[in-house]
Amino acid sequence: MTAYAIYFSPTRTSERIARAIARGTGADEVIDVDLTHDARRVTLPASALAVIAIPVYGGHLPPLAAERLRGLQGSGTPAVAVVVYGNRAYENALTELAALAGAAGLNVIAAATFVGEHSYSSDRWPIAAGRPDADDLALAAEFGGRVAGKLQDTARGGRTGTIDVSRISRPRQPLLPLLRFIAGVIRLRRGGKPLPRTPQPSDRHSCTHCGLCVTLCPSGAIARGDETRTDATKCIRCCACVKSCSSHARIYDTPFASLLSKCFKRRKAPRTIL
Ligand SMILES: Cc1cc2nc3c(=O)[nH]c(=O)nc-3n(C[C@H](O)[C@H](O)[C@H](O)COP(=O)(O)O)c2cc1C
């Protein structure tokens, strides 16, 4: 069997989960389909398995990722739908991903929600820092093995196995920190203080113009030679530029980082369904 590890992953947590699940199936071949930087037309044969991992932005799929997933075409190809979120919540993202996969001719036979280090996480305000960690990746690989088992059962004449992803259990969320978060968001929105819309240079002089941020930006919001400027109409705030800059020349100084760090400390566990 060939497994396709398909992902949109500016800060590479979704990529790591997709690959761990795909490898865990024991597939003879794992083919990477990286949609982070461009859309690709990919035909997925019915004999293959597609493992699709996408991050959660504001409880949804990032619109750019949804657009890029439209280049996939299956023919009843079995698929695993996975969303990766920053330890807050994933709300509608998984059902959106399952719907897009169905529309692309894929048959969603398994699904999962994993946690990845939040794009806004920093040393000062850690949010799910270091995730996926070794435990998460071991679970992803083990889940891949169970997906392979389900495929074998199906091949032996078992049920086709399409699942209803809304049946997946949600992670436990203590009430008090959630209420604190909601109150904090209301305060920020009513405060009238303009919130930063894009990552910015932390110090214009520390930028070495190496161009790595230009290469890693999934939306073309940073122009080569003009790396200290960000086009706010294109920026999706993924923070790939912030996290990759070895001279720490860029920051995303959002007040949501401290709020998320304080309110979502408790580790959320991955969930799977098949
Ligand atoms: C604009 C934006 C919005 C986000 N919204 C959420 C969210 O609603 N819930 C959550 O738990 N994490 C949220 N995150 C965190 C990402 O889902 C998380 O960091 C994910 O691991 C990033 O995936 P990647 O490493 O594949 O890019 C958000 C991140 C960004 C950049």
The ligand as an ORCA input file, in Angstrom:
! r2SCAN-3c Opt
* xyz 0 1
  C      -4.218     32.547     13.139
  C      -4.177     31.361     14.049
  C      -5.320     30.943     14.706
  C      -5.274     29.829     15.561
  N      -6.433     29.411     16.162
  C      -6.403     28.353     17.004
  C      -7.598     27.892     17.629
  O      -8.701     28.342     17.352
  N      -7.503     26.905     18.564
  C      -6.297     26.351     18.902
  O      -6.272     25.517     19.804
  N      -5.151     26.705     18.256
  C      -5.186     27.693     17.309
  N      -4.039     28.060     16.656
  C      -2.797     27.295     16.871
  C      -2.534     26.279     15.745
  O      -3.670     25.509     15.475
  C      -1.404     25.331     16.196
  O      -0.284     26.067     16.580
  C      -0.989     24.338     15.117
  O      -0.169     23.369     15.735
  C      -0.209     24.991     13.980
  O      -0.010     24.045     12.949
  P       1.288     24.002     12.000
  O       2.485     23.835     12.921
  O       1.071     22.799     11.182
  O       1.366     25.284     11.247
  C      -4.047     29.146     15.792
  C      -2.893     29.593     15.125
  C      -2.957     30.673     14.268
  C      -1.708     31.099     13.535
*
